[in-house]
Amino acid sequence: MKHDRNHFGAESVVLSGIHNVNALGVLRGLRKKGIPVMLLDVDSHSMVRYSRFVSRRVPCPNPNDSEAGFVDALVELGRSLDHQPVFIPTGDAEVMALSRHKDALLPYYKMPVASFDTIDLLVNKKRFFEDVIRRNIPCPRTCFPETVDEMREMAADIGYPLIIKSAYSHRFIREFHKKVFVIHSPSDLETAIRLLDGAHQDYFLQEIIPGNTLYLFYSYFNHQSVPLGICGYDKVRQFPKDFGIGTICRSMNRSQPIHAAVEYLQNIGYYGLAEPEFKLDPRDGQYKLIEINTRAVTMTLLAKACGVHVEYLAYLDLLHENVEPLGPATEGIVWIDEINELHYQLSRIRRGLFSFSDLSVILKGKRVFACAAADDPVPLLIGLARFFKERLTSPRTEDTMLNL
């Protein structure tokens, strides 16, 4: 598939700097295609804002703080431009805002974002699992209590340990600084009930599938729900180890989970960026669907290195609508988020668990780094400085509900 990058004229891309690694990968990938990238400057601590590849920084409220302010700023920016840039979302709050206010934003931006109802179906984890269960798609055993008493009864029925999830995980992370509550006992459950403070109906219970075999793929679906490119990867390591952020992934095409997620997304008429995640259940050998992200992801440069530049496919499709699907992604390439991997290794050293064998995966084969770049070194330096500052100023306490 050949494309002349010089015929796009003034077309550009808009990114938000909320999610550091996500946005940094998208920024570097598209700028190397000769595409100007405007960065919405929503986070003064973001390492992305220091990249030399940013064409223009635009002050903007964080959508996590003010969705209305975020949208108003986008409209104001759009009115000042002489073309319709492509907006590539990198976070859940952005996707929700873009889909909810699509009518107000479409005159100014081209957006790879589905309707609000479709986006909410995938971002709202409670709605998502209710729909997945209704369609008989393999997933973790999940219960939806309506009362505190039902929560206690269902927890006893599922058995410990289990997890409590929020309908909207990005809000939960913002409030509790973790993805889920890991519940090891009835006393842990009572602690969680107190923390939820009467809002238990926004949460649900889920079993913990044994093992740590996780599989994801990143793709872009056009308006006909055709995936124009798919890059799959095994999550070799994540931190925290059970419900954390991927620190090392290896590209791999696995047909069974890919087929299952593509079929589901096509059945709901999905359009846009997608990253389904599965966990292999050793009890029955099935990949169980865990979630589907609807925005650019941290492993974007892995997909690009494997020959499936997902955001560029979205960009081309939004401009031309005649992009042919790509073939399979290259397998065996390793992606490393060096800052979160450093966090993992330091935590292992602190607990006396460090092993040089942990580093072997980093040293073998072709590698792609999330932050380090010889032609754009400052973001990594900023990211490391922020990491060590937070590590020195934060109390080092063990969080039993996060299972660290």
C-alpha positions as CSV (number, residue, x, y, z in Angstrom):
1,M,0.0,0.0,0.0
2,K,1.7,3.2,-1.2
3,H,0.7,6.6,-0.1
4,D,2.3,10.0,-1.0
5,R,2.6,11.8,2.3
6,N,3.0,15.2,0.5
7,H,-0.5,15.3,-1.0
8,F,-2.3,15.9,2.3
9,G,-1.8,19.7,2.2
10,A,-2.6,21.4,5.5
11,E,-4.2,18.3,7.0
12,S,-3.1,17.7,10.6
13,V,-3.8,15.7,13.7
14,V,-4.9,16.9,17.2
15,L,-3.8,15.0,20.3
16,S,-4.3,15.5,24.0
17,G,-1.4,15.0,26.3
18,I,-3.2,13.2,29.1
19,H,-1.9,9.7,28.7
20,N,1.9,10.1,28.3
21,V,3.0,6.9,26.5
22,N,-0.2,6.7,24.4
23,A,0.1,10.2,23.1
24,L,3.9,10.1,22.7
25,G,3.7,7.0,20.5
26,V,1.0,8.5,18.3
27,L,2.8,11.8,18.0
28,R,6.1,10.3,17.0
29,G,4.5,7.9,14.5
30,L,2.5,10.5,12.7
31,R,5.1,13.2,12.6
32,K,7.5,10.8,10.9
33,K,4.8,10.5,8.2
34,G,5.2,14.3,7.7
35,I,1.9,15.1,9.4
36,P,1.7,18.2,11.7
37,V,0.5,17.4,15.2
38,M,-1.2,19.9,17.5
39,L,-1.0,18.9,21.2
40,L,-3.8,20.0,23.6
41,D,-1.9,21.1,26.6
42,V,-4.1,19.6,29.3
43,D,-1.4,18.4,31.7
44,S,1.5,20.6,32.7
45,H,3.3,17.5,34.0
46,S,3.0,15.5,30.7
47,M,6.3,14.5,29.2
48,V,4.6,14.6,25.7
49,R,4.5,18.4,25.7
50,Y,8.4,18.5,25.7
51,S,8.7,16.4,22.5
52,R,10.3,18.2,19.6
53,F,7.8,16.7,17.3
54,V,4.9,18.8,18.6
55,S,4.0,21.3,15.9
56,R,1.8,23.5,18.1
57,R,0.7,23.5,21.8
58,V,-2.8,24.6,22.5
59,P,-4.0,25.4,26.1
60,C,-7.0,23.2,27.0
61,P,-8.9,22.0,30.1
62,N,-8.5,18.4,31.0
63,P,-11.7,16.4,30.1
64,N,-11.4,14.5,33.4
65,D,-11.9,17.9,35.2
66,S,-14.3,19.6,32.8
67,E,-15.9,17.9,29.8
68,A,-17.8,21.0,28.9
69,G,-14.6,23.2,29.1
70,F,-12.7,20.6,27.0
71,V,-15.4,20.6,24.3
72,D,-15.7,24.4,24.3
73,A,-11.9,24.7,23.8
74,L,-12.1,22.3,20.9
75,V,-14.8,24.3,19.2
76,E,-12.9,27.5,19.7
77,L,-9.8,25.9,18.2
78,G,-11.7,24.4,15.3
79,R,-13.2,27.8,14.4
80,S,-9.7,29.2,14.2
81,L,-8.4,26.6,11.7
82,D,-8.7,26.6,7.9
83,H,-9.0,22.8,7.7
84,Q,-10.5,19.9,9.5
85,P,-7.8,18.1,11.5
86,V,-8.1,14.5,12.5
87,F,-8.5,14.0,16.3
88,I,-6.9,10.8,17.7
89,P,-8.2,10.2,21.2
90,T,-5.8,8.7,23.8
91,G,-8.0,8.4,26.9
92,D,-11.4,7.2,27.9
93,A,-12.6,10.7,29.1
94,E,-11.7,12.1,25.6
95,V,-13.6,9.4,23.8
96,M,-16.6,9.9,25.9
97,A,-16.5,13.7,25.4
98,L,-16.0,13.4,21.6
99,S,-18.8,10.8,21.2
100,R,-21.2,12.7,23.4
101,H,-20.6,16.0,21.6
102,K,-20.1,14.7,18.1
103,D,-22.7,16.9,16.5
104,A,-20.9,20.1,17.9
105,L,-17.4,18.9,16.9
106,L,-17.9,17.2,13.5
107,P,-18.0,20.6,11.6
108,Y,-14.4,21.1,12.8
109,Y,-12.8,17.7,13.2
110,K,-12.6,14.3,11.6
111,M,-12.8,11.7,14.4
112,P,-12.4,7.9,14.4
113,V,-15.1,7.7,17.1
114,A,-18.3,5.7,17.2
115,S,-21.7,6.9,18.4
116,F,-22.0,7.8,22.1
117,D,-24.2,4.7,22.8
118,T,-21.7,2.4,21.2
119,I,-18.7,4.0,23.0
120,D,-20.6,3.9,26.3
121,L,-21.4,0.2,25.8
122,L,-17.7,-0.5,25.7
123,V,-16.4,2.1,28.2
124,N,-19.1,1.4,30.8
125,K,-17.8,-1.9,32.0
126,K,-21.1,-2.8,33.7
127,R,-23.0,-2.4,30.5
128,F,-20.2,-4.2,28.6
129,F,-20.3,-7.3,30.7
130,E,-24.1,-7.4,30.7
131,D,-24.0,-7.4,26.9
132,V,-21.2,-9.9,26.6
133,I,-22.9,-12.3,28.9
134,R,-26.2,-11.9,27.0
135,R,-24.4,-12.8,23.8
136,N,-22.8,-15.9,25.4
137,I,-19.2,-14.7,24.8
138,P,-16.7,-16.3,27.2
139,C,-15.7,-13.9,30.0
140,P,-15.0,-14.0,33.7
141,R,-17.9,-15.0,36.0
142,T,-19.5,-11.6,36.8
143,C,-22.3,-10.6,39.2
144,F,-24.3,-7.3,39.5
145,P,-25.5,-6.7,43.0
146,E,-28.2,-4.2,43.6
147,T,-27.8,-3.9,47.4
148,V,-25.0,-4.3,49.9
149,D,-26.6,-7.5,51.1
150,E,-26.6,-8.9,47.6
151,M,-22.9,-7.9,47.3
152,R,-22.1,-9.9,50.3
153,E,-24.1,-12.9,49.1
154,M,-22.7,-12.8,45.6
155,A,-19.1,-12.5,46.9
156,A,-19.5,-15.6,49.0
157,D,-20.9,-17.4,46.0
158,I,-18.1,-16.4,43.7
159,G,-15.5,-17.2,46.3
160,Y,-12.3,-15.3,47.4
161,P,-10.2,-13.7,46.1
162,L,-12.4,-11.7,43.7
163,I,-12.4,-8.2,42.3
164,I,-14.7,-5.2,42.5
165,K,-14.8,-3.2,39.3
166,S,-16.4,0.2,38.5
167,A,-18.7,0.9,35.6
168,Y,-16.3,3.6,34.5
169,S,-12.7,2.6,35.2
170,H,-11.1,5.9,34.3
171,R,-13.2,7.6,37.1
172,F,-12.3,4.8,39.6
173,I,-8.6,5.1,38.8
174,R,-8.8,8.9,39.3
175,E,-10.5,8.5,42.7
176,F,-8.7,5.4,44.1
177,H,-5.5,5.3,42.1
178,K,-6.0,1.7,41.1
179,K,-7.9,-0.3,38.5
180,V,-9.9,-2.5,40.8
181,F,-10.3,-3.5,44.4
182,V,-8.8,-7.0,45.0
183,I,-10.9,-8.6,47.7
184,H,-9.2,-11.5,49.6
185,S,-11.7,-11.9,52.5
186,P,-15.1,-10.8,53.9
187,S,-13.3,-8.2,55.9
188,D,-11.7,-6.8,52.7
189,L,-15.2,-6.7,51.3
190,E,-16.5,-4.6,54.2
191,T,-13.6,-2.2,53.8
192,A,-14.5,-1.8,50.1
193,I,-18.2,-1.3,50.9
194,R,-17.2,1.6,53.2
195,L,-15.0,3.1,50.6
196,L,-17.7,2.9,48.0
197,D,-19.8,5.0,50.4
198,G,-23.3,4.0,49.2
199,A,-22.5,4.0,45.5
200,H,-22.3,0.2,45.3
201,Q,-24.8,0.0,42.4
202,D,-22.1,1.6,40.1
203,Y,-19.9,-1.4,40.8
204,F,-19.9,-5.2,40.2
205,L,-18.1,-8.3,41.3
206,Q,-16.0,-10.6,39.1
207,E,-14.0,-13.7,39.6
208,I,-10.2,-13.7,39.2
209,I,-9.2,-16.1,36.4
210,P,-6.1,-18.0,37.5
211,G,-2.8,-17.5,35.7
212,N,-1.3,-14.5,34.0
213,T,-1.6,-15.3,30.3
214,L,-3.0,-12.1,28.7
215,Y,-3.5,-11.3,25.1
216,L,-4.5,-8.1,23.3
217,F,-4.7,-6.7,19.8
218,Y,-4.8,-3.2,18.4
219,S,-6.9,-2.3,15.4
220,Y,-8.8,0.3,13.5
221,F,-12.3,-0.5,12.2
222,N,-13.7,1.6,9.3
223,H,-17.3,2.8,9.0
224,Q,-18.3,-0.7,7.6
225,S,-16.8,-2.3,10.7
226,V,-13.9,-3.8,8.6
227,P,-10.6,-4.0,10.6
228,L,-8.0,-2.3,8.3
229,G,-5.1,-3.7,10.3
230,I,-4.6,-5.9,13.4
231,C,-1.6,-6.2,15.6
232,G,-1.8,-8.7,18.4
233,Y,0.5,-9.1,21.3
234,D,1.1,-11.2,24.4
235,K,1.4,-9.2,27.6
236,V,4.7,-10.6,28.8
237,R,4.8,-8.5,32.0
238,Q,2.5,-6.0,33.7
239,F,2.9,-3.8,36.8
240,P,1.2,-4.3,39.3
241,K,1.4,-8.0,38.3
242,D,-2.3,-8.9,38.5
243,F,-4.2,-5.8,37.3
244,G,-1.6,-3.4,36.0
245,I,-0.1,-1.6,33.0
246,G,1.7,-3.7,30.5
247,T,5.5,-3.1,30.7
248,I,6.6,-5.7,28.2
249,C,4.6,-7.1,25.2
250,R,5.6,-9.4,22.3
251,S,3.8,-9.3,19.0
252,M,1.9,-12.5,18.2
253,N,-1.2,-13.3,16.0
254,R,-3.6,-15.6,17.8
255,S,-6.6,-16.4,15.6
256,Q,-9.1,-17.5,18.3
257,P,-9.3,-14.3,20.4
258,I,-8.9,-12.1,17.3
259,H,-11.8,-13.8,15.6
260,A,-14.0,-13.6,18.8
261,A,-13.4,-9.8,19.3
262,V,-13.7,-8.9,15.6
263,E,-17.1,-10.8,15.4
264,Y,-18.4,-9.0,18.5
265,L,-17.3,-5.5,17.3
266,Q,-18.8,-6.1,13.9
267,N,-22.1,-7.3,15.5
268,I,-22.4,-4.0,17.4
269,G,-21.4,-2.0,14.2
270,Y,-18.3,-0.7,15.8
271,Y,-16.2,2.1,14.2
272,G,-12.9,3.5,15.4
273,L,-9.8,2.5,17.3
274,A,-10.1,-0.7,19.4
275,E,-7.9,-2.8,21.7
276,P,-9.7,-5.9,23.0
277,E,-8.0,-7.7,25.9
278,F,-8.3,-11.4,26.8
279,K,-7.1,-13.7,29.6
280,L,-6.5,-17.4,28.9
281,D,-8.4,-19.5,31.4
282,P,-6.3,-22.7,32.2
283,R,-9.4,-24.4,33.6
284,D,-11.1,-24.7,30.2
285,G,-8.5,-23.5,27.7
286,Q,-10.6,-20.6,26.5
287,Y,-9.6,-16.9,26.1
288,K,-12.0,-14.9,28.2
289,L,-12.8,-11.3,27.1
290,I,-11.8,-8.8,29.7
291,E,-12.4,-5.4,28.1
292,I,-12.2,-3.4,24.9
293,N,-10.5,0.0,24.9
294,T,-11.8,2.5,22.3
295,R,-8.8,4.8,21.9
296,A,-5.1,4.9,21.1
297,V,-3.1,2.6,23.3
298,T,0.4,2.4,24.9
299,M,1.6,-0.2,22.4
300,T,1.0,1.9,19.4
301,L,4.7,1.9,18.3
302,L,4.7,-1.8,18.6
303,A,1.9,-2.0,16.0
304,K,3.8,0.4,13.8
305,A,7.0,-1.6,14.0
306,C,5.0,-4.7,13.1
307,G,3.8,-3.1,9.9
308,V,0.3,-2.0,11.2
309,H,0.4,1.7,11.8
310,V,-3.1,1.9,13.3
311,E,-3.5,5.7,13.7
312,Y,-2.1,6.3,10.2
313,L,-4.7,3.8,8.8
314,A,-7.4,5.8,10.7
315,Y,-6.0,9.1,9.3
316,L,-5.9,7.8,5.7
317,D,-9.4,6.3,6.0
318,L,-10.9,9.6,7.4
319,L,-9.3,11.5,4.5
320,H,-9.9,9.1,1.6
321,E,-12.3,6.2,2.7
322,N,-10.7,3.8,0.3
323,V,-7.9,2.2,2.4
324,E,-7.4,-1.6,1.8
325,P,-6.9,-3.9,4.8
326,L,-3.4,-4.8,5.6
327,G,-2.0,-8.3,6.0
328,P,-0.9,-9.9,9.2
329,A,1.4,-8.1,11.6
330,T,5.0,-9.2,12.1
331,E,5.4,-11.5,15.0
332,G,8.1,-11.7,17.7
333,I,8.9,-8.0,18.2
334,V,9.2,-6.9,21.8
335,W,7.8,-3.6,23.1
336,I,9.1,-2.1,26.4
337,D,7.7,0.7,28.5
338,E,11.0,1.5,30.2
339,I,9.6,3.8,32.9
340,N,7.0,1.3,34.2
341,E,9.5,-1.6,33.7
342,L,11.9,0.4,36.0
343,H,9.1,0.7,38.5
344,Y,8.6,-3.0,38.4
345,Q,12.3,-3.8,38.8
346,L,12.8,-1.4,41.7
347,S,9.8,-2.9,43.5
348,R,11.3,-6.3,43.0
349,I,14.6,-5.1,44.4
350,R,12.9,-3.5,47.4
351,R,11.2,-6.8,48.3
352,G,14.4,-8.9,47.6
353,L,12.9,-10.6,44.6
354,F,15.1,-9.3,41.8
355,S,16.5,-11.8,39.3
356,F,18.7,-11.2,36.3
357,S,16.5,-13.7,34.4
358,D,13.7,-11.1,34.5
359,L,15.9,-8.9,32.2
360,S,16.4,-11.7,29.6
361,V,13.3,-10.8,27.6
362,I,14.5,-7.2,27.3
363,L,17.9,-8.2,25.8
364,K,16.7,-10.6,23.0
365,G,15.4,-9.9,19.5
366,K,14.1,-6.8,17.9
367,R,12.9,-4.2,20.5
368,V,10.7,-1.1,20.4
369,F,10.8,1.4,23.3
370,A,7.8,3.4,24.5
371,C,9.7,6.5,25.6
372,A,13.4,6.4,24.6
373,A,14.2,7.9,21.2
374,A,17.6,9.2,20.0
375,D,16.0,11.9,17.9
376,D,13.6,13.0,20.7
377,P,15.4,12.4,24.1
378,V,13.7,15.0,26.3
379,P,10.4,13.3,27.0
380,L,12.1,10.3,28.5
381,L,14.3,12.6,30.7
382,I,11.2,14.4,31.9
383,G,9.4,11.1,32.5
384,L,12.2,9.7,34.6
385,A,12.6,12.9,36.6
386,R,8.9,12.8,37.4
387,F,9.1,9.1,38.3
388,F,11.9,9.5,40.8
389,K,10.4,12.6,42.3
390,E,7.1,10.7,42.9
391,R,9.0,7.7,44.2
392,L,11.0,9.8,46.7
393,T,8.0,11.8,48.0
394,S,5.4,9.0,48.1
395,P,5.1,6.7,51.2
396,R,6.2,3.2,50.4
397,T,3.3,1.3,52.0
398,E,2.0,-2.1,50.9
399,D,-1.5,-1.9,49.4
400,T,-3.2,-5.2,50.2
401,M,-6.3,-4.3,48.1
402,L,-4.0,-3.9,45.1
403,N,-2.1,-7.1,45.9
404,L,1.3,-5.5,45.6
